[in-house]
Amino acid sequence: MKRALPILAVLAVLLAAIAIVNPFFLEPAGFLSFVRRAAPLVILAAGQYLVIVAGEFDLSVGSLVTVEVVVAARLIDGDEAATWAVLALLIVLGLFVGLVNGAVTTLLRVPSFITTLGMMLVLSGAVFLWTGGAPRGALSQAFRMFGRQTGWAVLILVVVAVAVVLLMRANFGRTLIAIGDNERAAALSGVRVTRVRIIAFALSGVSAAVAGILLGGFAGVSAQVGQGLEFQAITAVVLGGVVLGGGRGTVIAAMAGAFTLEALFTLLNLYGVSGALKFTVQGVVLIAAVAAGAIRLPFLDAPKLKGDAHAVS
C-alpha cells in the first residue's frame, strides 16, 4: 500500500483543484459522475496492469474496445431482446482476443509489443472493412444503461476493482509478479510461466470488453471510440508507479493512476485548455512518470531479495 501513497496524494491534489474550480464536484452527484467517466479507463488500467507487471505489453485494447462497440451496435440494432446474448458474446470475444495475444506471445515467442501491435492493426482494419468508416446499427437502451446510469457504472467498477485486488492477493498475483521480476527463477521454482502469462492477457482482453460495454453506453457508437485508449491505460499504469519491465507495482496504484489521469484531463477541460493538447499532456505525463520511477525513494523501497514479490495488491 505504501507504493500507492504518492499517486494517491497527487490524485487528492487534483480532486481538490477540481472542487475549487467547480464546487458542484463536491456533491455526491458530481463526484459519482466523475467516477462514471473514469470507470472505463480504470478497468482498462487494471487489465493492463496484469500484463505489464508480468513483463509484457498489450497495445490491442483500444482497438478491441472499438470492435466491441461496433459489433454490439451491428448485432443488437436496437433490439432489446438481443442485449444479453450480445453482452455475453462481447465478453467471449474479449477473452478470445486476449488468449490469442497470450498464445502468440508465449508459445510462438513473438514479443508482446509486436504481437499486440499486430492485433491492434488487425482489429482496426477489420472494423474499417466491416463498417466502411461509418458504423451501422444501434445499441439498445438496456445496453446503454450500463454506461449511462451512474449506479451501474460505479457498481461494475467496484466489482472489477475488488476482484482484481483479491486476485493479486492470491497465489496467482504473487506468481504474476514473480514472473515479471525474474522469469527464469520463477520457472525453476515450478511456476508455469506460459499459462500464467496467457491468463494475464486473457484478463486484459476481458477488461477491454467490459470497458467497451461502458463506453458504448456512455459515448455511443463510433469507429474511433477506443482510439488511443491503449496508451492512456499504459500511461495510467506507469503513473501509478508500476515498472514497465515488470515485477514491481500494485494494482491499487495502477487504478489510482487512471483516476489521476482522468482528473487531470477534467481539470484541463475546466480551465478551457484545448482538447488537442490531450495527447501532448499524456506524453509528458508518461515520460515524467517513467523518469520518476527510476528514482528510488528509501521509504518506498525496503530491501528485498531478487525474485521476491514486490507487491501483491
N, C-alpha and C positions, 0 to 999 in steps of 0.2 A: 504493500500500500504506500510505502514511503516514496516509491518511484512515481506515483501518480500525483504527489503533492505539488510539484512545480506547475504542471499543466492545469491542475485544479485551481491554483492561485491565479494563473493567467485568465482562466475562464471566469473566475469571480470578478476580476477587474473589468473584463469586457462586459459582463452582465450588468455590473454597476454603472458603467458608462452608458449602456443602452437605456437603463432605467432613468438616468439623468436627462437624456435627450427625449425619451418617450415614457413619461410616468405611467401610462397605461400598461407598460410591460410588467409592472409590479403586481398588477391584479392577476388573479388565477387564470382568467380567460386569456390574457395577453401572454403570460408565461407558457401556458399549455399550447397556445398557438405556435410559439417558437419551437417547442418540443416536437410538435407535429411536423413542422417544416424540416427539422433536423433529423427526424426518425430514419428516413431512407439512407442518408449518409452515415449515420451512426451504425445502422445494421450492416451496411457495406463495409465499414471500417472494422467491425467485429469479425466479419468473414475474411477480410484482407489480412487482419492480424494473424489469424490461424496459419495462413500461408507464409507470411513474412517471418514470423517467429521460428518457422521450421527451415528458414534459409532460402525461400523461394519467392516468386512474384506471381500475381495474377492480373494481367492487363486486359483481360477479356470481359470484366464485369460490367463496364459501361455499355458495351455493345450488347451484352446479354440482357441488360435492363431494357434496352430499346426493343430487342427481339420479343421479350416477354409482353411488353405493352402492345406492340403491333400485332402479334399473334392473338392476344386476348381480344383486341378490337375486331379482328377479322373473323374469329370463330364465334364470338358472342353476338356481334352485330345487333346489339340492342335486345337480345332475347334473354329475359330474366331467368328462364328455366335452365339455360346453359351455363350460368355463372359458376356454380360449384364444381361442375365437371371440368370446366376450363381452368379454374383455380388449381385443382389437383394436377392437371396437365402441366401447368406452368412450373409447379414445384418439381415435377418429374423432369421437365426439360432442363431446369437449372441444375438438378442433380446429375443428369446425363452429361451436360457440357463440362461440369466440374470433374466428373470421372474420366472423361476423355482427356482433359488437361493433365490430370494426375497420372493417368496411364502413359501418355506420351512422354511426360517429363521423367517419370521414374523407370518405366520399362524400356523405352527406346533411348533413354538418356539424352534427350534433347533439352537444352537449358530452358528453364521455365519462362525466362524472358522471351525467348524465341517462340516457344510453344503457345503462350497466351497472346503474344503479339499476332501470331498467325491466326489464332482463333478469333481475335478481335476483328481482323480483316475479313475472315470468312463470314462471320456473323453480320458485319456491316454490309458486305457485298450481297448477302442473302436477303437482308432487309430491303436494300435498294432494288434488287431484282424482282422481289415479290410485290413491292409497292410502287415502283417507278418514282420514288421520292415523295409520294403522296399517299399516306396510309388510308386504307378504306375500312369501313365498318364503324361500329360504335360500342362503347363499353356500357354495360347495364348499370342501373342505379345501385343494384346490390353489390356490384363490383366496386363502384366508385366510393361507396360509403367507407371502405377501409382507409382510404387516403383523405377523404373529405371530412369525415367526422373525427374530431379531436380525440374522443374517448377510445375509438377503435385503434387509431394510430398509436396513441400512448400505450394502450394495453399490449399491442403487438410488440412494441419496442421493449416494454418491461419484460415480457415473456422471453424474448430473444436475449436480452441482456442477462437475465438471471440464468438462462440455460447455458450461455457461453461462459459465464463466470464459474458456474458449477462444473462445467466440462473441463475448464482449465485447472480447477482444484482437484480433479480426479486424476487417476493414473495416466489417462490419455494426455492431459495437459502437461504433466511433468515430462512425459515421454516426448511430446512435441518439442518442448523447449530444449531437452537434452539433445535431440537430433539437430536442432539449429545451432546449438553450442558446439557440439563435436560429433559429427555423423559417424565417424569410424568407431569412436569409443562407445556410442550408443549401440551400433551394430554388434560389436564384440561382446556387449553385455546382454545380448539376446533380443534386442529390440527389432521388430520387423519394420525397418525404416520405410520400405516401399509402401506397405499397407497404410502406415500412419500418414505418410505424405499424400497418398491418394485420397484418404478420408478428409484431410485438410482442404484439398482442392474441391472435393465434393461439397463440403460445408460452405465453402466460399461461393460455389455456384448456387446453392440453396439460398444463401443470404442475398445474392443478386436477384433471385426470383422474388423473394419477399419484398425487397426494396422496389422492384419493378411494379409489384402489385400496389404498393403505397403510392408510388409516383404516378401510376396510371390514374388512380383515383383523385390525386391532388392536382396534377398538371394536365391530365387529358392525354389524347393520342397525338403523338408526334414522332417523326423519324429521327429527331435529334434529342429525344427526352433523356437518353443516357449519355450523351456526348460529354466527354471529359470527366465522367464520374470515377473512372478507374484512377485517374491522377489525383482527384480530390480525396479518394479513400486512402491512397498511399500517403499523401501529404498529411492527412489526419493521423494515421498510424505513426508516422515519423515524428509529427508534432507532439505526440504522446510519449515520446522518448523510446520507442521501440527501435532497436538496432536493425538496419537493413540486412546485415549479414545473418541475422537470426540468433536465437539463444538468449535474448535479453529483452525484457519489457513486459508490461502487464496489459491485459485486455481492458481493464478499467481505464487505464491511461489512454489507450487507443481510442476508446469510445469518447472519453473526455476531450481528446484531440479533435474528434469530429464535431462535438458541440462547440468547441472553441473556434473552429474554422467557420462554422455556420454563424456564430455570434459575431465574428469579425466581419463577415460579409453583410450581416444585418446592420452593424454599426456604420459601415461604409455607405450603405444604402441610405441610412437615416441622415447622414451628412451630405448626401447628394453626390457622392463620388460615382463617376461613370461606371456602368457595368462592364464596359470594355476593358477596364483595368483589373477585372476579377482574376484572369489568368496570370497577369503580371504580379499581383499581390500573392497569389498562390505559389508562384515560382520563387518569390523572395522568401516566403514563409518556409518552403521546403528546404531551400539552401541553408537558411538560418537554423532550422531545426536540426539538420544533419550536422552542421558545424558545432552547434551547442552540444549535440550528443557526443561529440568527440572530446569534450571537456569533462573529465572525471571529477565529480563532486564527492569529497570524502564522506559526507554524511549520508550519501545515497549508495555508496559502494562499499559494502562490507567485504572483507577478504573471503574468497571462495575458491575452491579447487576447480580446475578445468573439468568440465563435464557435469558439474553440479547444475541443477535447475536454478536459474537466477530469479525467477518469479513464477508464481503459479496462479495469479488472478489479475 
